[in-house]
Amino acid sequence: MKKLIILITVIIGSVSTQAQDLNTFFNKADAFFKANVANGKVAYSSIHKNPSQLNELLKIAEGISVAKSDAKNYQAFWINAYNLSVIKGLNDKYPTKSPLDNAGFFDKTTHSLGGKNITLNDIEHKLLRGQFNDARFHFVLVCGAVGCPPLINKAYLPNTLNAQLEAQTKKAINGSFITVNAKKNRVQASQIMEWYKEDFTMNGKSEIDFINTYRTEKLEGKWKLSYFPYDWAINKQ
């Protein structure tokens, strides 16, 4: 009986410590984004001069463990971890003009996060897209380029995650993510919609259906969809 009580105490203590670490991560991530992001652009020059805040944050992220079944904490952690790791990768190579100027940036370079050595592509495609059918991830995972949806100056948090996903998707769809030529009934969208067409056409819906879910001014009738080139220039201030 005594051993059982000790075991339960250890388990509860471990869970409590993990929760504290996760909360610390979210709080420090929020402070970092507030200090270093404005209008969707990142202050790489300042971070490069003093990377201690970013390095401390990623050190915390290294030891965090969060289960997929704890979906909101899991998603919020990995979205923030992705965005921070992109900044870390670009900061390590700064000054650089684009993430594509660094070979293997997305698919070869590994980051120590959540008890794993993992690439950016693995976070996006295996841990998030591969586990949850949600096209809104494309509007919050920021690849460090101007063509990406803008990075917000706060952390994604479990209790506000759905509202944040909705807000960023609406902002993109009603902003620069698509352009509309109403006279010719033509729509141009970011190449994200071309690359990940399957995410935007789930459950028998079309890309236009997805756009209309979030667009304030609906696209009525038939529209021809094409895609404009992605801008891979670094999203620096």
N, CA and C of each residue as an Amber inpcrd file, in Angstrom:
protein
   711
   0.8310000  -1.2020000   0.0000000   0.0000000   0.0000000   0.0000000
   0.8680000   1.2560000   0.0000000   1.9180000   1.2030000   0.8290000
   2.8270000   2.3520000   0.9280000   3.5010000   2.6140000  -0.4180000
   3.9050000   1.5170000  -1.1170000   4.5540000   1.6580000  -2.4200000
   3.5970000   2.2560000  -3.4430000   2.3150000   1.8520000  -3.3640000
   1.2990000   2.3750000  -4.2850000   1.1150000   3.8700000  -4.0800000
   1.0710000   4.3010000  -2.8280000   0.9150000   5.7220000  -2.5090000
   2.1020000   6.5180000  -3.0240000   3.3030000   5.9550000  -2.8430000
   4.5160000   6.6250000  -3.3280000   4.4770000   6.7510000  -4.8510000
   4.0600000   5.6570000  -5.5270000   3.9840000   5.6600000  -6.9940000
   2.9880000   6.7010000  -7.4850000   1.8170000   6.7540000  -6.8580000
   0.8010000   7.7360000  -7.2430000   1.3170000   9.1570000  -7.0340000
   2.0090000   9.3710000  -5.9230000   2.5790000  10.6870000  -5.6130000
   3.5940000  11.0970000  -6.6750000   4.4420000  10.1390000  -7.0850000
   5.4530000  10.4110000  -8.1130000   4.7900000  10.7680000  -9.4330000
   3.7470000  10.0020000  -9.8020000   3.0370000  10.2580000 -11.0650000
   2.3880000  11.6260000 -11.0510000   1.6960000  11.9500000  -9.9470000
   1.0370000  13.2620000  -9.8330000   2.0630000  14.3790000  -9.8910000
   3.1950000  14.1590000  -9.2020000   4.2600000  15.1640000  -9.2230000
   4.8210000  15.3640000 -10.6120000   4.9580000  14.2520000 -11.3520000
   5.4840000  14.3310000 -12.7160000   4.5260000  15.0830000 -13.6300000
   3.2330000  14.7760000 -13.5270000   2.2200000  15.4610000 -14.3420000
   2.1880000  16.9430000 -14.0180000   2.2800000  17.2650000 -12.7090000
   2.2690000  18.6650000 -12.2910000   3.4730000  19.4160000 -12.8260000
   4.6410000  18.7720000 -12.7970000   5.8610000  19.3970000 -13.3180000
   5.7460000  19.6470000 -14.8100000   5.2020000  18.6660000 -15.5590000
   5.0400000  18.8210000 -17.0000000   4.0960000  19.9830000 -17.3190000
   3.0180000  20.0930000 -16.5340000   2.0570000  21.1860000 -16.7430000
   2.7150000  22.5340000 -16.4850000   3.5490000  22.5880000 -15.4410000
   4.2720000  23.8290000 -15.1290000   5.2340000  24.1870000 -16.2570000
   5.9480000  23.1800000 -16.7660000   6.8820000  23.4200000 -17.8630000
   6.1570000  23.9310000 -19.1020000   5.0010000  23.3520000 -19.3970000
   4.2320000  23.7580000 -20.5610000   3.7180000  25.1830000 -20.3930000
   3.2270000  25.5010000 -19.2210000   2.7640000  26.8750000 -18.9520000
   3.9140000  27.8690000 -19.0370000   5.0720000  27.4790000 -18.5080000
   6.2600000  28.3410000 -18.6070000   6.6170000  28.5800000 -20.0620000
   6.5700000  27.5090000 -20.8660000   6.8550000  27.6240000 -22.2930000
   5.9000000  28.6000000 -22.9660000   4.6030000  28.4350000 -22.7190000
   3.6170000  29.3230000 -23.3400000   3.8240000  30.7770000 -22.9160000
   4.0740000  30.9890000 -21.6440000   4.2640000  32.3570000 -21.1350000
   5.5080000  33.0090000 -21.7380000   6.5870000  32.2560000 -21.7800000
   7.8390000  32.8120000 -22.3230000   7.7640000  32.9760000 -23.8400000
   7.0650000  32.0660000 -24.5060000   6.8680000  32.2010000 -25.9540000
   6.0500000  33.4520000 -26.2560000   5.0250000  33.6850000 -25.4680000
   4.1890000  34.8700000 -25.6500000   5.0210000  36.1450000 -25.4910000
   5.8700000  36.1660000 -24.4800000   6.7330000  37.3390000 -24.2480000
   7.7210000  37.5200000 -25.3980000   8.2550000  36.4170000 -25.9080000
   9.2160000  36.4940000 -27.0100000   8.5640000  37.0600000 -28.2720000
   7.4080000  36.5350000 -28.6370000   6.7350000  37.0130000 -29.8460000
   6.3390000  38.4860000 -29.7100000   5.8670000  38.8680000 -28.5340000
   5.4930000  40.2750000 -28.3110000   6.6940000  41.2030000 -28.4900000
   7.8660000  40.7500000 -28.0670000   9.0690000  41.5860000 -28.1170000
   9.7180000  41.6170000 -29.5000000   9.4690000  40.5950000 -30.3180000
  10.2690000  40.4560000 -31.5380000   9.4780000  40.3580000 -32.8410000
   8.1590000  40.4580000 -32.7710000   7.3320000  40.3800000 -33.9760000
   6.4080000  41.5880000 -34.0430000   6.3460000  42.2010000 -35.2250000
   5.4340000  43.3270000 -35.4490000   4.9630000  43.2930000 -36.8980000
   3.6580000  43.4340000 -37.0740000   3.0690000  43.4340000 -38.4270000
   3.4880000  42.2190000 -39.2450000   3.5850000  41.0890000 -38.5790000
   3.9200000  39.8370000 -39.2600000   5.3880000  39.6500000 -39.5610000
   6.2220000  40.6070000 -39.1990000   7.6520000  40.5450000 -39.5160000
   8.4760000  40.3460000 -38.2380000   9.6180000  39.7000000 -38.4100000
  10.4500000  39.2980000 -37.2700000  11.7180000  40.1510000 -37.1920000
  12.0820000  40.5280000 -35.9730000  13.2760000  41.3570000 -35.7440000
  14.5230000  40.4700000 -35.6660000  14.8730000  39.8730000 -36.7960000
  16.0070000  38.9420000 -36.8140000  17.3110000  39.6130000 -36.3930000
  17.5100000  40.8530000 -36.7980000  18.7520000  41.5430000 -36.4660000
  18.9310000  41.6390000 -34.9580000  17.8640000  42.0270000 -34.2540000
  17.9220000  42.1390000 -32.7940000  18.1140000  40.7750000 -32.1350000
  17.3980000  39.7700000 -32.6310000  17.5230000  38.4240000 -32.0720000
  18.9340000  37.8920000 -32.2770000  19.4980000  38.1800000 -33.4490000
  20.8440000  37.7000000 -33.7590000  21.8830000  38.3000000 -32.8080000
  21.6740000  39.5540000 -32.4350000  22.6070000  40.2180000 -31.5090000
  22.4840000  39.6580000 -30.0990000  21.2820000  39.2430000 -29.7280000
  21.0640000  38.7090000 -28.3840000  20.0710000  37.5480000 -28.4410000
  20.5580000  36.3250000 -28.7240000  19.6690000  35.1730000 -28.8920000
  19.2980000  34.4530000 -27.5930000  19.6720000  35.0050000 -26.4460000
  19.5200000  34.2790000 -25.1790000  18.0560000  33.9390000 -24.8730000
  17.1490000  34.8740000 -25.1430000  15.7320000  34.6330000 -24.8590000
  15.1990000  33.4750000 -25.7100000  15.5540000  33.4670000 -26.9810000
  15.1290000  32.3930000 -27.8800000  15.7500000  31.0590000 -27.4740000
  17.0170000  31.0710000 -27.1430000  17.7010000  29.8270000 -26.7670000
  17.1290000  29.2460000 -25.4800000  16.8230000  30.1080000 -24.5290000
  16.2240000  29.6400000 -23.2700000  14.8630000  28.9950000 -23.5340000
  14.0930000  29.6170000 -24.3900000  12.7580000  29.1320000 -24.7230000
  12.8080000  27.7580000 -25.3900000  13.7190000  27.6000000 -26.3210000
  13.8360000  26.3240000 -27.0110000  14.4220000  25.2430000 -26.1060000
  15.2110000  25.6370000 -25.1210000  15.7130000  24.6780000 -24.1360000
  14.5580000  24.1180000 -23.3080000  13.6170000  24.9820000 -22.9550000
  12.4200000  24.5310000 -22.2300000  11.6160000  23.5780000 -23.1140000
  11.4570000  23.9450000 -24.3910000  10.6750000  23.1340000 -25.3320000
  11.2870000  21.7440000 -25.5150000  12.5900000  21.6570000 -25.3650000
  13.2920000  20.3820000 -25.5490000  12.7770000  19.3170000 -24.5970000
  12.4870000  19.7020000 -23.3600000  12.1120000  18.7090000 -22.3560000
  10.6240000  18.5360000 -22.1390000   9.8010000  19.2170000 -22.9100000
   8.3540000  19.1380000 -22.7150000   7.7930000  17.8680000 -23.3520000
   6.8530000  17.2430000 -22.6530000   6.1550000  16.0800000 -23.1790000
   4.6570000  16.3650000 -23.1480000   4.0170000  16.2790000 -24.2900000
   2.5720000  16.5270000 -24.3430000   1.9390000  15.5020000 -25.2770000
   0.8840000  14.8560000 -24.8140000   0.2510000  13.7680000 -25.5610000
  -0.7010000  14.2930000 -26.6280000  -0.8050000  13.5590000 -27.7380000
  -1.7360000  13.9250000 -28.8080000  -3.1760000  13.9500000 -28.2980000
  -3.4790000  13.0790000 -27.3150000  -4.8380000  13.0370000 -26.7600000
  -5.2020000  14.3320000 -26.0450000  -4.1890000  15.0610000 -25.5820000
  -4.3960000  16.3890000 -24.9830000  -4.3090000  17.4030000 -26.1290000
  -5.3010000  17.3640000 -27.0040000  -5.1960000  17.9590000 -28.3470000
  -4.8600000  19.4420000 -28.3560000  -5.5050000  20.2280000 -27.5160000
  -5.2760000  21.6770000 -27.5750000  -3.8690000  22.0490000 -27.1060000
  -3.4350000  21.4570000 -26.0120000  -2.0610000  21.6950000 -25.5520000
  -1.0550000  21.1840000 -26.5800000  -1.3230000  20.0080000 -27.1350000
  -0.4470000  19.4000000 -28.1330000  -0.3150000  20.3030000 -29.3630000
  -1.4460000  20.7150000 -29.9160000  -1.4140000  21.5460000 -31.1160000
  -0.7570000  22.9010000 -30.8490000  -1.1340000  23.5260000 -29.7370000
  -0.5600000  24.8340000 -29.4110000   0.9540000  24.7290000 -29.2130000
   1.3910000  23.6770000 -28.5210000   2.8310000  23.5040000 -28.3100000
   3.5660000  23.3720000 -29.6370000   3.0900000  22.4910000 -30.5090000
   3.8260000  22.2150000 -31.7370000   3.7410000  23.3650000 -32.7460000
   2.6550000  24.1110000 -32.7420000   2.5890000  25.3010000 -33.6130000
   3.6350000  26.3180000 -33.1730000   3.6770000  26.6070000 -31.8830000
   4.6800000  27.5500000 -31.3700000   6.0950000  27.0270000 -31.5710000
   6.2800000  25.7280000 -31.3200000   7.6100000  25.1310000 -31.4790000
   8.0850000  25.2400000 -32.9290000   7.1800000  25.0430000 -33.8670000
   7.5120000  25.1760000 -35.2890000   7.9500000  26.6080000 -35.5980000
   7.1200000  27.5740000 -35.2150000   7.4200000  28.9750000 -35.5340000
   8.7150000  29.4490000 -34.8870000   8.9520000  29.0180000 -33.6610000
  10.1900000  29.3910000 -32.9680000  11.4040000  28.7350000 -33.6100000
  11.2450000  27.4980000 -34.0670000  12.3600000  26.7830000 -34.6850000
  12.7050000  27.3640000 -36.0490000  11.7070000  27.8640000 -36.7750000
  11.9770000  28.5770000 -38.0250000  12.8250000  29.8110000 -37.7370000
  12.4240000  30.5720000 -36.7170000  13.1890000  31.7690000 -36.3430000
  14.6050000  31.3800000 -35.9180000  14.7190000  30.3140000 -35.1350000
  16.0390000  29.8380000 -34.6990000  16.9100000  29.4600000 -35.9040000
  16.3150000  28.7300000 -36.8580000  17.0600000  28.3100000 -38.0390000
  17.5420000  29.4770000 -38.8710000  16.6960000  30.4850000 -39.0390000
  17.0870000  31.6650000 -39.8080000  18.0750000  32.5250000 -39.0290000
  17.8830000  32.5950000 -37.7140000  18.7980000  33.3630000 -36.8780000
  20.2070000  32.7700000 -36.9120000  20.2930000  31.4480000 -36.9250000
  21.5980000  30.7760000 -36.9690000  22.3490000  31.0670000 -38.2710000
  21.6140000  31.3530000 -39.3420000  22.2190000  31.6190000 -40.6550000
  22.1890000  33.1110000 -41.0120000  21.7560000  33.9380000 -40.0950000
  21.5730000  35.3630000 -40.3870000  22.9190000  36.0840000 -40.5720000
  23.0470000  36.9880000 -41.5520000  21.9760000  37.4190000 -42.4670000
  21.7780000  36.4320000 -43.6240000  20.5500000  36.1090000 -43.9000000
  20.1940000  35.2400000 -45.0070000  18.9820000  35.8390000 -45.6990000
  18.8470000  35.6090000 -46.9770000  17.7750000  36.2430000 -47.7430000
  16.5010000  35.4110000 -47.7980000  16.6340000  34.1200000 -47.5190000
  15.4760000  33.2390000 -47.6560000  15.7500000  31.9190000 -46.9590000
  14.7130000  31.2720000 -46.4080000  14.9410000  29.9330000 -45.8520000
  15.4300000  28.9430000 -46.9080000  15.0710000  29.1630000 -48.1680000
  15.4980000  28.2540000 -49.2280000  16.9710000  28.3860000 -49.5590000
  17.6150000  29.4630000 -49.0730000  19.0550000  29.6120000 -49.2820000
  19.8630000  28.6750000 -48.3880000  19.1810000  27.9960000 -47.4900000
  19.8440000  27.1060000 -46.5340000  19.4090000  25.6690000 -46.8120000
  20.2980000  24.8860000 -47.4050000  19.9760000  23.5180000 -47.8310000
  19.4380000  22.6850000 -46.6630000  18.3410000  21.9980000 -46.9100000
  17.7660000  21.1160000 -45.9040000  17.0490000  21.8310000 -44.7790000
  16.7380000  23.1050000 -44.9620000  16.1470000  23.9020000 -43.8810000
  14.8880000  23.2440000 -43.3220000  14.0390000  22.7290000 -44.2060000
  12.7650000  22.1480000 -43.7750000  12.8100000  20.6310000 -43.6060000
  13.6450000  19.9500000 -44.3770000  13.5560000  18.4910000 -44.3980000
  14.7910000  17.7500000 -43.9040000  15.8690000  18.4580000 -43.5780000
  17.0860000  17.7800000 -43.1280000  17.5470000  18.2700000 -41.7480000
  17.5110000  19.5760000 -41.5230000  17.9500000  20.1360000 -40.2370000
  17.0080000  19.6940000 -39.1300000  17.5590000  19.1390000 -38.0550000
  16.7140000  18.6700000 -36.9510000  16.7540000  19.6440000 -35.7740000
  15.6600000  19.6380000 -35.0350000  15.5070000  20.4850000 -33.8510000
  15.1290000  19.5880000 -32.6740000  15.6970000  19.8470000 -31.5230000
  15.4140000  19.0560000 -30.3340000  14.2160000  19.6670000 -29.6090000
  13.0670000  19.0300000 -29.7780000  11.8010000  19.5660000 -29.2630000
  10.9170000  18.4270000 -28.7510000  10.2770000  18.6550000 -27.6300000
   9.3190000  17.6740000 -27.1280000   9.8880000  16.2690000 -26.9980000
  11.1610000  16.1750000 -26.6370000  11.7920000  14.8730000 -26.4840000
  12.1430000  14.1850000 -27.7840000  12.0930000  14.9220000 -28.9040000
  12.3860000  14.3500000 -30.2210000  13.4580000  15.1710000 -30.9270000
  14.1940000  14.5500000 -31.8340000  15.0030000  15.2660000 -32.8040000
  14.2240000  15.2310000 -34.1040000  13.7470000  16.3870000 -34.5210000
  12.7040000  16.4070000 -35.5340000  12.9020000  17.5600000 -36.5070000
  12.5150000  17.3390000 -37.7650000  12.6010000  18.4050000 -38.7630000
  11.3290000  19.2360000 -38.7620000  11.4180000  20.3990000 -39.3900000
  10.2360000  21.2590000 -39.5270000   9.1400000  20.5540000 -40.3230000
   9.5220000  19.8640000 -41.3790000   8.5260000  19.1400000 -42.1770000
   7.8250000  18.0590000 -41.3640000   8.5700000  17.4020000 -40.4770000
   7.9530000  16.3710000 -39.6400000   6.9210000  16.9690000 -38.6860000
   7.2350000  18.1380000 -38.1300000   6.2660000  18.8060000 -37.2540000
   4.9870000  19.1050000 -38.0300000   5.1670000  19.7070000 -39.2020000
   3.9940000  20.1190000 -39.9870000   3.2000000  18.9240000 -40.5020000
   3.8880000  17.9930000 -41.1430000   3.1870000  16.9550000 -41.8870000
   2.8500000  15.7090000 -41.0650000   3.7040000  15.3570000 -40.0920000
   3.4490000  14.1500000 -39.3040000   2.7190000  14.4390000 -37.9930000
   3.1820000  15.4620000 -37.2740000   2.6160000  15.7090000 -35.9390000
   1.3370000  16.5330000 -35.9720000   1.1740000  17.3730000 -36.9810000
  -0.0220000  18.2210000 -37.0450000  -0.9500000  17.8000000 -38.1860000
  -0.5700000  18.0470000 -39.4270000  -1.4420000  17.6810000 -40.5500000
  -1.7530000  16.1880000 -40.5560000  -0.7640000  15.3740000 -40.2010000
  -0.9500000  13.9310000 -40.2430000  -1.8480000  13.3830000 -39.1470000
  -2.0770000  14.1660000 -38.1230000  -2.8750000  13.7090000 -36.9800000
  -4.2510000  14.3670000 -36.8960000  -4.3780000  15.5510000 -37.4750000
  -5.6330000  16.3040000 -37.3730000  -6.0020000  16.8490000 -38.7530000
  -7.2140000  16.6250000 -39.1720000  -7.6770000  17.1350000 -40.4680000
  -8.1470000  18.5810000 -40.3030000  -7.2100000  19.4900000 -40.4160000
  -7.5410000  20.8970000 -40.1900000  -6.6800000  21.7740000 -41.0940000
  -7.2870000  22.3070000 -42.1590000  -6.5610000  23.1480000 -43.1150000
  -6.0980000  24.4540000 -42.4900000  -6.6480000  24.8080000 -41.3470000
  -6.2880000  26.0830000 -40.7090000  -4.8420000  26.0980000 -40.2230000
  -4.2150000  24.9330000 -40.0790000  -2.7990000  24.9060000 -39.7050000
  -1.9550000  25.7210000 -40.6780000  -2.3640000  25.7540000 -41.9440000
  -1.5770000  26.4610000 -42.9600000  -1.5150000  27.9730000 -42.7200000
  -2.3890000  28.4750000 -41.8830000  -2.4350000  29.9190000 -41.6410000
  -1.7580000  30.3230000 -40.3300000  -1.2210000  29.3350000 -39.6200000
  -0.5290000  29.6410000 -38.3530000   0.8950000  29.0990000 -38.3140000
   1.2230000  28.1620000 -39.1920000   2.5980000  27.6690000 -39.3060000
   3.3250000  28.5690000 -40.2910000   4.3000000  29.3070000 -39.7900000
   4.9350000  30.3700000 -40.5880000   6.3570000  29.9560000 -40.9390000
   6.6140000  29.8300000 -42.2560000   7.8630000  29.2330000 -42.7440000
   9.0140000  30.2290000 -42.8490000   8.8200000  31.4600000 -42.3750000
   9.9080000  32.4350000 -42.3910000  10.0220000  33.2180000 -43.6750000
   9.0040000  33.1430000 -44.5240000   9.0240000  33.8410000 -45.8080000
   7.8570000  34.8100000 -45.9170000   8.0160000  35.8050000 -46.7820000
   6.9770000  36.8150000 -46.9940000   5.6950000  36.1780000 -47.5240000
   5.8300000  35.1000000 -48.3040000   4.6620000  34.4400000 -48.8690000
   3.8170000  33.6990000 -47.8530000   4.3590000  33.4580000 -46.6590000
   3.5920000  32.7950000 -45.6050000   2.5200000  33.7310000 -45.0670000
   1.4460000  33.1880000 -44.5050000   0.5560000  34.0360000 -43.7090000
   1.3680000  34.7000000 -42.5930000   0.9550000  35.8830000 -42.1400000
   1.7640000  36.6260000 -41.1730000   1.8670000  35.9520000 -39.8120000
   3.0460000  36.0940000 -39.2090000   3.2700000  35.6040000 -37.8550000
   2.6550000  36.5940000 -36.8680000   1.8750000  36.0910000 -35.9090000
   1.2820000  36.9850000 -34.9220000   2.2830000  37.2640000 -33.8010000
   2.0580000  38.3610000 -33.0750000   3.0080000  38.7490000 -32.0230000
   2.5550000  38.2450000 -30.6590000   2.0900000  37.0160000 -30.6430000
   1.7160000  36.3590000 -29.3860000   1.8080000  34.8560000 -29.5970000
   1.8030000  34.1260000 -28.5110000   1.8420000  32.6690000 -28.6090000
   0.4490000  32.1230000 -28.8850000   0.4080000  30.9540000 -29.5080000
  -0.8510000  30.2160000 -29.6100000  -1.0410000  29.4620000 -28.3090000
  -2.1970000  29.6310000 -27.6990000  -2.4610000  29.0740000 -26.3740000
  -3.6350000  28.1090000 -26.4460000  -3.6210000  27.0530000 -25.6380000
  -4.6700000  26.0310000 -25.7400000  -6.0830000  26.5730000 -25.5400000
  -6.2530000  27.5050000 -24.6180000  -7.6050000  27.9940000 -24.3360000
  -8.1230000  28.9890000 -25.3650000  -7.2360000  29.4990000 -26.2250000
  -7.6670000  30.4330000 -27.2710000  -7.3530000  29.9100000 -28.6740000
  -6.8800000  28.6670000 -28.7590000  -6.3530000  28.1570000 -30.0250000
  -7.3780000  28.1730000 -31.1410000  -8.5810000  27.6780000 -30.8910000
  -9.5810000  27.6300000 -31.9630000  -9.9080000  29.0240000 -32.4790000
 -10.0650000  29.9730000 -31.5610000 -10.3450000  31.3600000 -31.9710000
  -9.1790000  31.9390000 -32.7630000  -7.9530000  31.6070000 -32.3780000
  -6.7680000  32.0930000 -33.0920000  -6.6740000  31.4820000 -34.4820000
  -6.9570000  30.1820000 -34.5960000  -6.9600000  29.5210000 -35.8990000
  -7.9970000  30.1600000 -36.8190000  -9.1800000  30.4080000 -36.2770000
 -10.2430000  31.0450000 -37.0560000  -9.8370000  32.4500000 -37.4990000
  -9.2980000  33.2140000 -36.5700000  -8.9340000  34.6100000 -36.8610000
  -7.8660000  34.6990000 -37.9400000  -6.8390000  33.8500000 -37.8470000
  -5.7540000  33.9040000 -38.8240000  -6.1910000  33.4170000 -40.1960000
  -7.0790000  32.4450000 -40.2170000  -7.6020000  31.9610000 -41.5020000
  -8.4500000  33.0420000 -42.1640000  -9.3180000  33.6760000 -41.3950000
 -10.1490000  34.7590000 -41.9430000  -9.2900000  35.9260000 -42.4230000
  -8.2760000  36.2490000 -41.6530000  -7.3880000  37.3530000 -42.0240000
  -6.7070000  37.0800000 -43.3550000  -6.2460000  35.8510000 -43.5430000
  -5.5550000  35.4900000 -44.7870000  -6.5130000  35.4910000 -45.9710000
  -7.6600000  34.8410000 -45.8060000  -8.6130000  34.7150000 -46.9130000
  -9.1880000  36.0680000 -47.3260000  -9.2760000  36.9870000 -46.3780000
  -9.7730000  38.3310000 -46.6920000  -8.6330000  39.3160000 -46.9350000
  -7.4000000  38.7750000 -46.9830000  -6.2340000  39.6270000 -47.1880000
  -5.4640000  39.2250000 -48.4230000  -4.1530000  39.1200000 -48.2650000
  -3.2700000  38.9230000 -49.4210000  -3.1520000  37.4690000 -49.8640000
  -3.7820000  36.5380000 -49.1690000  -3.7110000  35.1240000 -49.5310000
  -4.4020000  34.8500000 -50.8630000  -5.4290000  35.6440000 -51.1790000
  -6.0990000  35.5130000 -52.4700000  -6.3340000  36.8890000 -53.0780000
  -6.4080000  36.9340000 -54.4170000  -6.8110000  38.1450000 -55.1290000
  -7.9890000  37.7780000 -56.0290000  -8.9160000  38.7030000 -56.1490000
 -10.1550000  38.4300000 -56.8690000 -10.3230000  39.4160000 -58.0200000
 -10.6020000  38.8790000 -59.2000000 -10.9780000  39.6950000 -60.3550000
 -12.4520000  39.4230000 -60.6110000 -13.3150000  40.2810000 -60.0430000
 -14.7570000  40.0550000 -60.1100000 -15.3040000  40.1680000 -61.5310000
 -14.6830000  41.0000000 -62.3490000 -15.1650000  41.1870000 -63.7190000
 -14.9990000  39.9200000 -64.5550000 -13.9140000  39.1970000 -64.3060000
 -13.6290000  37.9850000 -65.0760000 -13.9240000  36.6960000 -64.3080000
 -14.4640000  36.8520000 -63.0800000 -14.7350000  35.6920000 -62.2260000
 -13.5120000  34.7860000 -62.0760000 -12.3850000  35.4530000 -61.7990000
 -11.1440000  34.7250000 -61.6000000 -10.5960000  34.9880000 -60.2050000
 -10.0630000  33.9440000 -59.6140000  -9.4450000  34.0310000 -58.2920000
  -8.0250000  33.5040000 -58.3920000  -7.0970000  34.2540000 -57.8430000
  -5.7350000  33.7580000 -57.6830000  -5.4890000  33.5480000 -56.1990000
  -4.9170000  32.4140000 -55.8690000  -4.6420000  32.0890000 -54.4660000
  -3.1610000  31.7940000 -54.2810000  -2.7130000  31.8660000 -53.0390000
  -1.3600000  31.4600000 -52.7000000  -1.1180000  30.0270000 -53.1510000
   0.1170000  29.7260000 -53.5160000   0.4610000  28.3590000 -53.9100000
   0.2620000  27.3490000 -52.7890000   0.0760000  27.8120000 -51.5810000
  -0.2470000  26.8980000 -50.4780000  -1.4860000  26.0780000 -50.8290000
  -2.4610000  26.7110000 -51.4800000  -3.6840000  26.0040000 -51.8480000
  -3.4480000  25.0010000 -52.9740000  -2.4180000  25.2330000 -53.7660000
  -2.0540000  24.2850000 -54.8180000  -1.2660000  23.1180000 -54.2320000
  -0.2890000  23.4200000 -53.3860000   0.5620000  22.3860000 -52.7960000
  -0.2100000  21.4390000 -51.8920000  -1.2060000  21.9930000 -51.1870000
  -1.9450000  21.1850000 -50.2090000  -3.4270000  21.1410000 -50.5570000
  -3.7020000  20.9410000 -51.8300000  -5.0890000  20.9390000 -52.3100000
  -5.9630000  19.9950000 -51.5020000  -5.4120000  18.8300000 -51.1260000
  -6.2130000  17.8460000 -50.3930000  -6.7270000  18.3840000 -49.0590000
  -5.9980000  19.3260000 -48.4630000  -6.4280000  19.9000000 -47.1850000
  -7.5960000  20.8640000 -47.3550000  -7.6860000  21.4750000 -48.5260000
  -8.7190000  22.4780000 -48.7690000  -9.9360000  21.9110000 -49.5020000
  -9.8790000  20.6180000 -49.8190000 -10.9940000  19.9940000 -50.5500000
 -11.4870000  18.7520000 -49.8190000 -11.4010000  18.7520000 -48.5020000
 -11.8880000  17.6220000 -47.7190000 -13.4130000  17.5720000 -47.7490000
 -13.9420000  16.3810000 -47.5650000 -15.3930000  16.1650000 -47.4780000
 -16.1370000  16.6300000 -48.7240000 -15.4810000  16.4730000 -49.8810000
 -16.1520000  16.7650000 -51.1400000 -16.2940000  18.2340000 -51.4810000
 -15.6320000  19.0960000 -50.7260000 -15.7370000  20.5350000 -50.9820000
 -14.6390000  20.9940000 -51.9370000 -14.8630000  22.1410000 -52.5790000
 -13.8710000  22.7160000 -53.4910000 -13.0710000  23.7910000 -52.7660000
 -11.9990000  24.2580000 -53.4120000 -11.2260000  25.3600000 -52.8490000
 -12.0870000  26.6130000 -52.6980000 -12.9780000  26.8340000 -53.6560000
 -13.8690000  27.9990000 -53.5820000 -14.8060000  27.8740000 -52.3800000
 -15.2730000  26.6620000 -52.1070000 -16.1040000  26.4380000 -50.9140000
 -15.3240000  26.8130000 -49.6560000 -14.0560000  26.3980000 -49.6110000
 -13.2350000  26.7290000 -48.4390000 -13.0800000  28.2400000 -48.3130000
 -12.7700000  28.8940000 -49.4220000 -12.6120000  30.3500000 -49.4120000
 -13.8930000  31.0150000 -48.9110000 -15.0300000  30.5600000 -49.3860000
 -16.3110000  31.1720000 -48.9960000 -16.6650000  30.9330000 -47.5420000
 -16.0940000  29.8950000 -46.9450000 -16.3320000  29.6480000 -45.5180000
 -15.7880000  30.7960000 -44.6720000 -14.7100000  31.4280000 -45.1600000
 -14.0310000  32.4550000 -44.3620000 -14.0700000  33.8460000 -44.9900000
 -14.4530000  33.9440000 -46.2530000 -14.4430000  35.2330000 -46.9320000
 -15.6920000  36.0400000 -46.6000000 -15.5050000  37.3000000 -46.2820000
 -16.6270000  38.1790000 -45.9550000 -17.5160000  38.4020000 -47.1770000
 -16.8880000  38.7340000 -48.3180000 -17.6230000  38.9310000 -49.5670000
 -17.5690000  37.6280000 -50.3550000 -18.6700000  36.8740000 -50.3530000
 -18.6860000  35.5360000 -50.9310000 -18.4870000  35.5730000 -52.4490000
 -17.9150000  34.4930000 -52.9690000 -17.7220000  34.3340000 -54.4100000
 -18.9080000  33.5550000 -54.9600000 -19.8440000  34.2650000 -55.5460000
 -21.0650000  33.6490000 -56.0570000 -20.8630000  33.1830000 -57.4960000
 -21.4780000  32.0510000 -57.8510000 -21.3930000  31.5620000 -59.2160000
 -20.1320000  30.7490000 -59.4600000 -19.7410000  30.6670000 -60.7310000
 -18.5660000  29.8820000 -61.1200000 -17.3260000  30.7720000 -61.1970000
 -16.2250000  30.2600000 -60.6460000 -14.9620000  31.0070000 -60.6280000
 -13.8300000  30.1300000 -61.1230000 -12.9130000  30.7310000 -61.8380000
 -11.7130000  30.0250000 -62.2850000 -10.6010000  30.3110000 -61.2880000
  -9.9800000  29.2560000 -60.7780000  -8.9450000  29.3950000 -59.7560000
  -7.5640000  29.1280000 -60.3500000  -6.6260000  30.0200000 -60.0520000
  -5.2170000  29.8160000 -60.3880000  -4.3860000  30.2390000 -59.1780000
  -3.0760000  30.1680000 -59.3160000  -2.2100000  30.4060000 -58.1600000
  -1.0960000  31.3740000 -58.5310000  -0.7710000  32.2750000 -57.5870000
   0.3400000  33.1970000 -57.8500000   1.6150000  32.6860000 -57.1890000
   2.7740000  33.0600000 -57.7290000   4.0550000  32.5330000 -57.2250000
   4.2820000  32.8790000 -55.7540000   4.9010000  31.9600000 -55.0590000
   5.2030000  32.1290000 -53.6370000   6.4170000  33.0300000 -53.4670000
   6.3500000  33.9490000 -52.5370000   7.4710000  34.8450000 -52.2600000
   8.2910000  34.2690000 -51.1170000   9.4940000  33.7690000 -51.4320000
  10.3310000  33.1130000 -50.4420000  11.3160000  34.0490000 -49.7450000
  11.2160000  35.3540000 -49.9650000  12.0920000  36.3160000 -49.2690000
  11.8210000  36.2570000 -47.7720000  12.8770000  36.3970000 -46.9680000
  12.7550000  36.2950000 -45.5200000  11.7880000  37.3590000 -44.9740000
  10.9870000  36.9760000 -43.9710000   9.9840000  37.8780000 -43.3880000
  10.5930000  38.7370000 -42.2600000  11.6000000  39.4890000 -42.6100000
  12.3010000  40.2930000 -41.5900000  11.7240000  41.7020000 -41.5130000
  11.9020000  42.3130000 -40.3480000  11.5070000  43.7250000 -40.1770000
  12.4780000  44.6300000 -40.9130000
